[in-house]
Amino acid sequence: MSHRSDSTILARDPFAVAARSHTNGDGGFGTHGEAIALPASDPVPDSVLLVTHVPLRRIGGRLCLDDQTCAGLDRWGENFARITYTGIDAGAGPPVVGEASTVWRPVDDLACADRLSIVALPEAYRIATFAARYAGTRRRLTDLVRRSRYLCYTLGSLAGDWGGVAALESIRRRRPYAVWFDRVEHEVIRRTGTDAPLRRRMKNALTLPLMVRYHQHLIARSHLGLFQGQDTFRTYAPHARNPFCVYDTHTTRDDLVTETALADKCRALLKGEPLKIVYVGRADAMKGPLDWLDALHRARQSGMRFTATWWGDGPLRETMQARAGELGLADCVALPGFEGDRQKLLAAMRAAHLFLFCHRTPESPRCLIEALVCGTPLIGYGSPYSEDLVGQDGGGRLVRMDDGNALVSGLTDLDRDRAGLAGLIRAAARTGTRFDEDTVYRTRAELLRRYL
Protein backbone atom coordinates (compact mmCIF):
# COMPACT_ATOMS: atom_id res chain seq x y z
CA MET A 1 0.00 0.00 0.00
CA SER A 2 2.99 2.30 -0.04
CA HIS A 3 5.91 2.89 -2.30
CA ARG A 4 9.19 4.60 -1.69
CA SER A 5 9.41 6.90 -4.77
CA ASP A 6 -6.75 11.05 12.10
CA SER A 7 -9.67 13.58 20.39
CA THR A 8 -10.29 13.95 24.45
CA ILE A 9 -11.62 11.12 26.44
CA LEU A 10 -10.28 9.38 29.48
CA ALA A 11 -9.17 10.07 32.86
CA ARG A 12 -7.05 6.94 32.81
CA ASP A 13 -4.81 8.22 30.05
CA PRO A 14 -1.93 10.41 31.28
CA PHE A 15 -2.72 12.74 28.34
CA ALA A 16 -6.38 12.92 29.19
CA VAL A 17 -8.64 15.91 29.11
CA ALA A 18 -12.36 15.34 29.71
CA ALA A 19 -14.43 15.10 26.56
CA ARG A 20 -17.47 16.90 27.96
CA SER A 21 -15.63 19.90 29.36
CA HIS A 22 -15.19 23.48 28.24
CA THR A 23 -12.67 25.07 25.93
CA ASN A 24 -9.91 27.26 27.29
CA GLY A 25 -8.53 30.25 25.44
CA ASP A 26 -5.63 28.40 23.87
CA GLY A 27 -7.67 25.39 22.82
CA GLY A 28 -8.10 22.09 24.59
CA PHE A 29 -10.88 20.95 26.83
CA GLY A 30 -10.24 21.80 30.48
CA THR A 31 -12.67 21.15 33.30
CA HIS A 32 -12.96 24.83 34.24
CA GLY A 33 -11.56 26.56 31.16
CA GLU A 34 -8.05 26.77 32.61
CA ALA A 35 -4.88 25.90 30.75
CA ILE A 36 -3.97 22.32 31.53
CA ALA A 37 -0.42 21.70 32.73
CA LEU A 38 0.70 18.12 32.21
CA PRO A 39 3.31 16.78 34.63
CA ALA A 40 6.82 16.18 33.36
CA SER A 41 7.50 12.58 32.39
CA ASP A 42 9.05 10.45 29.69
CA PRO A 43 7.00 9.67 26.58
CA VAL A 44 4.24 7.15 27.17
CA PRO A 45 5.25 3.85 25.55
CA ASP A 46 3.55 3.02 22.24
CA SER A 47 1.77 6.39 22.13
CA VAL A 48 1.18 8.49 19.02
CA LEU A 49 0.43 12.21 18.66
CA LEU A 50 -1.55 13.26 15.58
CA VAL A 51 -1.79 17.03 14.99
CA THR A 52 -4.39 17.85 12.31
CA HIS A 53 -6.64 20.59 10.90
CA VAL A 54 -9.83 18.54 11.37
CA PRO A 55 -12.71 20.45 13.06
CA LEU A 56 -13.97 19.32 16.46
CA ARG A 57 -17.55 20.21 17.39
CA ARG A 58 -19.68 19.78 20.53
CA ILE A 59 -23.19 18.70 19.59
CA GLY A 60 -25.79 17.99 22.28
CA GLY A 61 -23.08 18.24 24.92
CA ARG A 62 -20.92 15.58 23.29
CA LEU A 63 -17.59 16.05 21.55
CA CYS A 64 -17.86 14.97 17.92
CA LEU A 65 -15.70 14.37 14.87
CA ASP A 66 -16.67 13.55 11.33
CA ASP A 67 -17.41 9.88 10.73
CA GLN A 68 -14.41 9.23 8.49
CA THR A 69 -11.97 10.66 11.02
CA CYS A 70 -13.62 8.50 13.67
CA ALA A 71 -13.17 5.43 11.52
CA GLY A 72 -9.50 6.32 11.13
CA LEU A 73 -9.07 6.78 14.87
CA ASP A 74 -10.41 3.29 15.50
CA ARG A 75 -7.80 1.96 13.09
CA TRP A 76 -5.05 3.94 14.86
CA GLY A 77 -6.35 2.39 18.09
CA GLU A 78 -5.70 -1.06 16.65
CA ASN A 79 -2.06 -0.15 16.09
CA PHE A 80 -1.10 1.98 19.13
CA ALA A 81 -1.74 1.69 22.87
CA ARG A 82 -2.39 5.43 23.30
CA ILE A 83 -3.56 8.05 20.77
CA THR A 84 -3.58 11.82 21.27
CA TYR A 85 -5.42 13.67 18.52
CA THR A 86 -5.55 17.42 18.05
CA GLY A 87 -8.02 19.22 15.81
CA ILE A 88 -9.44 22.69 15.44
CA ASP A 89 -12.12 23.87 17.87
CA ALA A 90 -15.27 24.48 15.81
CA GLY A 91 -17.37 25.43 18.85
CA ALA A 92 -20.69 24.08 20.04
CA GLY A 93 -24.11 23.69 18.49
CA PRO A 94 -25.32 22.65 15.05
CA PRO A 95 -22.98 22.60 12.05
CA VAL A 96 -22.29 25.86 10.27
CA VAL A 97 -22.10 26.64 6.54
CA GLY A 98 -19.49 24.36 5.00
CA GLU A 99 -20.22 21.49 7.40
CA ALA A 100 -23.64 20.57 6.04
CA SER A 101 -22.18 17.52 4.31
CA THR A 102 -20.52 16.20 7.48
CA VAL A 103 -21.78 13.18 9.38
CA TRP A 104 -20.83 13.83 13.02
CA ARG A 105 -20.09 11.04 15.47
CA PRO A 106 -19.46 11.31 19.25
CA VAL A 107 -15.89 10.36 20.01
CA ASP A 108 -16.82 8.63 23.25
CA ASP A 109 -18.59 5.97 21.14
CA LEU A 110 -15.32 4.87 19.54
CA ALA A 111 -13.91 1.43 20.25
CA CYS A 112 -10.62 3.04 21.32
CA ALA A 113 -12.27 5.70 23.52
CA ASP A 114 -10.61 4.50 26.72
CA ARG A 115 -7.19 4.98 25.13
CA LEU A 116 -7.87 8.18 23.23
CA SER A 117 -7.24 11.83 24.10
CA ILE A 118 -8.55 14.75 22.10
CA VAL A 119 -7.16 18.27 22.34
CA ALA A 120 -8.97 21.15 20.64
CA LEU A 121 -6.68 23.87 19.38
CA PRO A 122 -7.92 27.34 18.42
CA GLU A 123 -8.90 28.32 14.90
CA ALA A 124 -6.29 30.92 14.01
CA TYR A 125 -6.03 31.28 10.25
CA ARG A 126 -5.87 35.07 10.45
CA ILE A 127 -2.45 36.51 11.22
CA ALA A 128 -3.64 38.58 14.21
CA THR A 129 -5.44 35.62 15.77
CA PHE A 130 -2.49 33.35 15.14
CA ALA A 131 -0.14 35.79 16.83
CA ALA A 132 -2.44 36.11 19.84
CA ARG A 133 -2.83 32.35 20.24
CA TYR A 134 0.65 31.28 19.29
CA ALA A 135 2.50 31.23 22.63
CA GLY A 136 -0.19 29.46 24.64
CA THR A 137 -0.89 26.91 21.93
CA ARG A 138 2.78 26.17 21.44
CA ARG A 139 3.11 25.49 25.19
CA ARG A 140 0.29 22.97 24.92
CA LEU A 141 1.88 21.35 21.90
CA THR A 142 5.20 21.20 23.73
CA ASP A 143 3.56 19.20 26.52
CA LEU A 144 1.98 16.83 24.02
CA VAL A 145 5.23 16.34 22.12
CA ARG A 146 7.07 15.52 25.36
CA ARG A 147 4.48 12.91 26.34
CA SER A 148 4.21 11.12 22.98
CA ARG A 149 6.51 8.47 21.58
CA TYR A 150 5.54 8.82 17.90
CA LEU A 151 4.82 12.20 16.31
CA CYS A 152 2.90 12.80 13.07
CA TYR A 153 1.83 16.24 11.85
CA THR A 154 -0.54 17.26 9.04
CA LEU A 155 0.77 20.37 7.29
CA GLY A 156 -1.09 22.66 4.93
CA SER A 157 -0.93 26.38 5.69
CA LEU A 158 1.01 29.18 7.34
CA ALA A 159 -1.06 31.06 9.93
CA GLY A 160 -3.03 28.69 12.12
CA ASP A 161 -1.09 25.63 11.01
CA TRP A 162 -0.52 24.00 14.40
CA GLY A 163 1.05 20.96 12.80
CA GLY A 164 3.83 23.20 11.57
CA VAL A 165 4.26 24.69 15.05
CA ALA A 166 4.48 21.19 16.52
CA ALA A 167 7.14 20.37 13.93
CA LEU A 168 9.14 23.47 14.90
CA GLU A 169 8.98 22.40 18.54
CA SER A 170 10.05 18.88 17.61
CA ILE A 171 13.03 20.28 15.73
CA ARG A 172 13.96 22.39 18.76
CA ARG A 173 13.75 19.35 21.04
CA ARG A 174 15.49 17.11 18.51
CA ARG A 175 12.55 14.73 18.35
CA PRO A 176 12.02 12.77 15.12
CA TYR A 177 8.62 13.36 13.52
CA ALA A 178 6.59 12.49 10.43
CA VAL A 179 4.82 14.92 8.12
CA TRP A 180 1.58 14.13 6.29
CA PHE A 181 0.24 15.89 3.20
CA ASP A 182 -3.01 14.93 1.47
CA ARG A 183 -2.83 17.55 -1.28
CA VAL A 184 -0.50 20.18 -2.72
CA GLU A 185 -1.99 23.03 -0.73
CA HIS A 186 -0.22 25.95 -2.42
CA GLU A 187 -1.31 24.71 -5.84
CA VAL A 188 -4.90 24.22 -4.69
CA ILE A 189 -4.96 27.80 -3.37
CA ARG A 190 -3.36 29.15 -6.51
CA ARG A 191 -5.66 27.37 -8.95
CA THR A 192 -8.88 28.04 -7.04
CA GLY A 193 -8.00 31.69 -6.34
CA THR A 194 -7.72 33.00 -9.89
CA ASP A 195 -11.22 34.53 -9.70
CA ALA A 196 -10.89 35.73 -6.10
CA PRO A 197 -11.09 39.44 -5.17
CA LEU A 198 -7.95 41.46 -5.83
CA ARG A 199 -7.04 41.65 -2.13
CA ARG A 200 -7.08 37.87 -1.82
CA ARG A 201 -5.04 37.41 -4.98
CA MET A 202 -2.44 39.87 -3.72
CA LYS A 203 -2.28 38.06 -0.41
CA ASN A 204 -1.79 34.74 -2.17
CA ALA A 205 0.97 36.19 -4.34
CA LEU A 206 2.84 37.20 -1.19
CA THR A 207 2.18 34.19 1.03
CA LEU A 208 2.32 31.20 -1.31
CA PRO A 209 6.08 31.40 -1.93
CA LEU A 210 6.57 31.63 1.85
CA MET A 211 4.33 28.60 2.33
CA VAL A 212 6.34 26.57 -0.16
CA ARG A 213 9.66 27.37 1.55
CA TYR A 214 8.19 26.78 5.03
CA HIS A 215 6.86 23.36 4.09
CA GLN A 216 10.13 22.41 2.42
CA HIS A 217 11.99 23.40 5.61
CA LEU A 218 9.75 21.24 7.80
CA ILE A 219 9.81 18.31 5.39
CA ALA A 220 13.60 18.37 5.11
CA ARG A 221 13.93 18.13 8.90
CA SER A 222 11.38 15.37 9.30
CA HIS A 223 12.37 11.71 9.57
CA LEU A 224 9.40 10.44 7.53
CA GLY A 225 7.28 11.92 4.75
CA LEU A 226 3.80 10.46 4.19
CA PHE A 227 2.43 11.86 0.96
CA GLN A 228 -1.04 10.83 -0.15
CA GLY A 229 -1.08 9.92 -3.80
CA GLN A 230 1.37 10.67 -6.55
CA ASP A 231 0.51 14.38 -6.90
CA THR A 232 1.69 15.12 -3.36
CA PHE A 233 4.46 12.56 -3.52
CA ARG A 234 6.06 14.00 -6.64
CA THR A 235 5.85 17.54 -5.23
CA TYR A 236 7.23 16.91 -1.76
CA ALA A 237 9.30 13.71 -1.91
CA PRO A 238 12.46 15.43 -3.24
CA HIS A 239 12.66 17.38 0.04
CA ALA A 240 12.19 14.39 2.39
CA ARG A 241 14.79 11.95 3.61
CA ASN A 242 12.34 9.04 3.85
CA PRO A 243 9.40 9.74 1.49
CA PHE A 244 6.54 7.30 0.95
CA CYS A 245 3.50 7.45 -1.27
CA VAL A 246 0.52 6.31 0.77
CA TYR A 247 -3.24 6.15 0.23
CA ASP A 248 -6.20 7.09 2.36
CA THR A 249 -9.37 5.05 2.32
CA HIS A 250 -12.10 3.98 4.71
CA THR A 251 -13.34 1.03 2.69
CA THR A 252 -12.93 -2.47 4.11
CA ARG A 253 -12.69 -5.93 2.62
CA ASP A 254 -16.46 -6.23 3.17
CA ASP A 255 -17.01 -3.28 0.83
CA LEU A 256 -15.41 -4.96 -2.19
CA VAL A 257 -17.80 -5.62 -5.04
CA THR A 258 -18.86 -9.25 -5.21
CA GLU A 259 -18.43 -11.48 -8.24
CA THR A 260 -22.21 -11.78 -8.50
CA ALA A 261 -22.63 -7.99 -8.58
CA LEU A 262 -19.89 -7.68 -11.18
CA ALA A 263 -21.49 -10.32 -13.39
CA ASP A 264 -24.91 -8.69 -13.10
CA LYS A 265 -23.49 -5.28 -13.99
CA CYS A 266 -21.63 -6.56 -17.03
CA ARG A 267 -24.62 -8.63 -18.20
CA ALA A 268 -26.93 -5.60 -18.12
CA LEU A 269 -24.28 -3.53 -19.87
CA LEU A 270 -23.92 -6.01 -22.71
CA LYS A 271 -27.70 -6.08 -23.16
CA GLY A 272 -27.45 -2.44 -24.23
CA GLU A 273 -29.07 -0.64 -21.33
CA PRO A 274 -28.22 3.08 -20.96
CA LEU A 275 -24.94 3.72 -19.20
CA LYS A 276 -25.16 4.48 -15.50
CA ILE A 277 -22.72 7.23 -14.57
CA VAL A 278 -21.98 8.44 -11.04
CA TYR A 279 -19.90 10.92 -9.09
CA VAL A 280 -19.64 11.35 -5.30
CA GLY A 281 -18.19 14.57 -3.90
CA ARG A 282 -18.73 18.24 -3.18
CA ALA A 283 -20.09 20.54 -5.88
CA ASP A 284 -17.07 22.77 -5.68
CA ALA A 285 -15.00 24.50 -8.36
CA MET A 286 -11.99 22.27 -7.71
CA LYS A 287 -14.11 19.22 -8.58
CA GLY A 288 -15.02 20.58 -12.03
CA PRO A 289 -18.81 20.16 -11.84
CA LEU A 290 -19.52 22.36 -14.86
CA ASP A 291 -16.98 20.41 -16.92
CA TRP A 292 -18.83 17.27 -15.81
CA LEU A 293 -22.15 18.59 -17.06
CA ASP A 294 -20.65 19.84 -20.30
CA ALA A 295 -19.13 16.43 -21.06
CA LEU A 296 -22.47 14.73 -20.48
CA HIS A 297 -24.27 17.27 -22.66
CA ARG A 298 -21.89 16.77 -25.55
CA ALA A 299 -21.97 12.99 -25.19
CA ARG A 300 -25.74 13.08 -25.34
CA GLN A 301 -25.59 15.20 -28.46
CA SER A 302 -23.48 12.41 -29.96
CA GLY A 303 -26.27 9.92 -29.31
CA MET A 304 -25.11 8.36 -26.04
CA ARG A 305 -27.93 7.17 -23.76
CA PHE A 306 -27.23 7.42 -20.03
CA THR A 307 -28.40 8.37 -16.58
CA ALA A 308 -25.97 10.28 -14.37
CA THR A 309 -26.04 11.17 -10.67
CA TRP A 310 -23.83 13.61 -8.76
CA TRP A 311 -24.09 12.80 -5.05
CA GLY A 312 -22.97 15.73 -2.91
CA ASP A 313 -23.71 19.22 -1.72
CA GLY A 314 -21.57 22.30 -2.10
CA PRO A 315 -21.44 25.93 -3.20
CA LEU A 316 -22.05 25.14 -6.87
CA ARG A 317 -24.97 22.73 -6.49
CA GLU A 318 -27.61 25.34 -7.37
CA THR A 319 -25.47 26.47 -10.29
CA MET A 320 -25.29 22.86 -11.45
CA GLN A 321 -29.07 22.52 -11.24
CA ALA A 322 -29.57 25.65 -13.35
CA ARG A 323 -26.95 24.59 -15.84
CA ALA A 324 -28.40 21.10 -16.20
CA GLY A 325 -31.74 22.68 -17.06
CA GLU A 326 -30.16 24.99 -19.62
CA LEU A 327 -28.45 22.03 -21.28
CA GLY A 328 -31.62 19.94 -21.40
CA LEU A 329 -30.22 17.32 -19.03
CA ALA A 330 -32.91 17.44 -16.35
CA ASP A 331 -34.41 14.14 -17.52
CA CYS A 332 -31.14 12.18 -17.30
CA VAL A 333 -29.02 13.94 -14.66
CA ALA A 334 -29.89 13.78 -10.94
CA LEU A 335 -28.39 16.06 -8.29
CA PRO A 336 -29.80 14.67 -5.02
CA GLY A 337 -27.35 16.55 -2.79
CA PHE A 338 -25.68 15.24 0.34
CA GLU A 339 -26.25 11.65 1.38
CA GLY A 340 -25.03 10.60 4.82
CA ASP A 341 -25.70 6.89 4.41
CA ARG A 342 -22.34 5.51 3.34
CA GLN A 343 -23.75 2.13 2.34
CA LYS A 344 -26.24 3.84 0.03
CA LEU A 345 -23.40 5.68 -1.69
CA LEU A 346 -21.36 2.51 -2.09
CA ALA A 347 -24.40 0.73 -3.52
CA ALA A 348 -24.84 3.56 -6.04
CA MET A 349 -21.22 3.21 -7.11
CA ARG A 350 -21.47 -0.58 -7.41
CA ALA A 351 -24.49 -0.19 -9.70
CA ALA A 352 -22.77 2.35 -11.94
CA HIS A 353 -20.86 1.52 -15.12
CA LEU A 354 -18.59 4.58 -15.00
CA PHE A 355 -17.29 7.03 -12.40
CA LEU A 356 -16.94 10.35 -14.25
CA PHE A 357 -14.75 12.99 -12.59
CA CYS A 358 -13.23 16.34 -13.63
CA HIS A 359 -10.91 17.24 -10.75
CA ARG A 360 -8.92 20.38 -11.46
CA THR A 361 -6.38 20.53 -8.61
CA PRO A 362 -3.53 18.29 -7.38
CA GLU A 363 -5.35 16.42 -4.65
CA SER A 364 -5.88 12.78 -3.74
CA PRO A 365 -9.64 12.24 -3.31
CA ARG A 366 -10.88 9.03 -1.71
CA CYS A 367 -13.84 8.80 -4.06
CA LEU A 368 -11.67 7.44 -6.85
CA ILE A 369 -10.47 4.58 -4.66
CA GLU A 370 -14.04 3.92 -3.49
CA ALA A 371 -15.20 3.68 -7.09
CA LEU A 372 -12.54 1.09 -7.87
CA VAL A 373 -13.43 -0.90 -4.75
CA CYS A 374 -16.98 -0.95 -6.14
CA GLY A 375 -15.81 -2.23 -9.52
CA THR A 376 -16.61 1.02 -11.29
CA PRO A 377 -13.96 2.26 -13.73
CA LEU A 378 -12.71 5.81 -13.72
CA ILE A 379 -13.06 8.20 -16.63
CA GLY A 380 -11.86 11.73 -16.22
CA TYR A 381 -8.93 14.11 -16.06
CA GLY A 382 -5.65 12.35 -15.58
CA SER A 383 -3.18 13.30 -12.84
CA PRO A 384 -0.26 11.54 -11.23
CA TYR A 385 -2.68 10.37 -8.51
CA SER A 386 -5.37 8.91 -10.78
CA GLU A 387 -2.83 7.50 -13.22
CA ASP A 388 -1.00 5.74 -10.40
CA LEU A 389 -4.21 4.22 -9.04
CA VAL A 390 -4.98 2.38 -12.29
CA GLY A 391 -1.44 2.00 -13.59
CA GLN A 392 -0.91 -1.51 -12.25
CA ASP A 393 -4.14 -3.44 -12.91
CA GLY A 394 -6.11 -0.97 -15.01
CA GLY A 395 -9.63 0.22 -14.47
CA GLY A 396 -9.54 3.72 -15.93
CA ARG A 397 -9.70 5.81 -19.08
CA LEU A 398 -7.93 9.09 -18.35
CA VAL A 399 -7.41 12.20 -20.49
CA ARG A 400 -5.36 15.34 -20.20
CA MET A 401 -6.78 17.90 -17.78
CA ASP A 402 -9.19 20.36 -19.44
CA ASP A 403 -9.33 18.30 -22.65
CA GLY A 404 -13.10 18.18 -22.97
CA ASN A 405 -12.97 16.76 -26.48
CA ALA A 406 -10.96 13.74 -25.36
CA LEU A 407 -13.24 13.23 -22.38
CA VAL A 408 -16.36 13.16 -24.57
CA SER A 409 -14.66 10.84 -27.03
CA GLY A 410 -13.74 8.51 -24.17
CA LEU A 411 -17.34 8.37 -23.00
CA THR A 412 -18.81 7.71 -26.42
CA ASP A 413 -16.13 5.17 -27.35
CA LEU A 414 -16.83 3.15 -24.21
CA ASP A 415 -20.57 3.34 -24.88
CA ARG A 416 -20.03 1.82 -28.31
CA ASP A 417 -17.51 -0.79 -27.08
CA ARG A 418 -19.59 -2.49 -24.40
CA ALA A 419 -17.34 -5.58 -24.28
CA GLY A 420 -14.33 -3.35 -23.73
CA LEU A 421 -16.17 -1.49 -20.98
CA ALA A 422 -17.06 -4.79 -19.31
CA GLY A 423 -13.35 -5.62 -19.29
CA LEU A 424 -12.60 -2.22 -17.79
CA ILE A 425 -15.14 -2.91 -15.04
CA ARG A 426 -13.40 -6.15 -14.11
CA ALA A 427 -10.02 -4.40 -14.17
CA ALA A 428 -11.38 -1.74 -11.81
CA ALA A 429 -12.51 -4.46 -9.41
CA ARG A 430 -9.04 -6.04 -9.47
CA THR A 431 -7.45 -2.68 -8.70
CA GLY A 432 -9.93 -2.12 -5.88
CA THR A 433 -8.67 -5.17 -3.98
CA ARG A 434 -5.45 -3.26 -3.24
CA PHE A 435 -7.22 -0.75 -1.01
CA ASP A 436 -8.68 -1.46 2.42
CA GLU A 437 -8.65 0.51 5.65
CA ASP A 438 -6.90 -2.08 7.81
CA THR A 439 -3.97 -2.35 5.43
CA VAL A 440 -3.39 1.36 4.90
CA TYR A 441 -3.41 2.18 8.63
CA ARG A 442 -1.23 -0.79 9.51
CA THR A 443 1.24 0.36 6.87
CA ARG A 444 1.40 3.87 8.33
CA ALA A 445 1.91 2.54 11.85
CA GLU A 446 4.74 0.31 10.64
CA LEU A 447 6.42 3.27 8.93
CA LEU A 448 6.18 5.40 12.08
CA ARG A 449 7.79 2.65 14.14
CA ARG A 450 10.49 2.05 11.55
CA TYR A 451 11.61 5.65 11.02
CA LEU A 452 10.78 7.38 14.32
Secondary structure, DSSP 8 states (H G I E B T S, - for coil): --B-------SSSTT---TTSEE-TTSSEETTS----------EEEEEEEEEEEEEEEETTEEEEEHHHHHHHHHHHHH-SEEEEEEEEEEESS--TT-TT--EEEGGGSTTGGGEEEEEE----SHHHHHHHHHHHHHHHHHHHHHEEEEEEE---STT-HHHHHHHHHHHTT---EEEESB-HHHHHHHHTTTS-HHHHHHHHHHHHHHHHHHHHHHHT-SEEEEEHHHHHHHHGGG-SSEEEE------GGGS--HHHHHHHHHHHHTT--EEEEEES---GGG-HHHHHHHHHHHHHTT--EEEEEE---TTHHHHHHHHHHTT-TTTEEEEE----HHHHHHHHHH-SEEEE---SSB--HHHHHHHHTT--EEEE--HHHHHHHTTT--EEEE-TT-HHHHHHHHHHHHH-HHHHHHHHHHHHHHHTT--HHHHHHHHHHHHHHH-
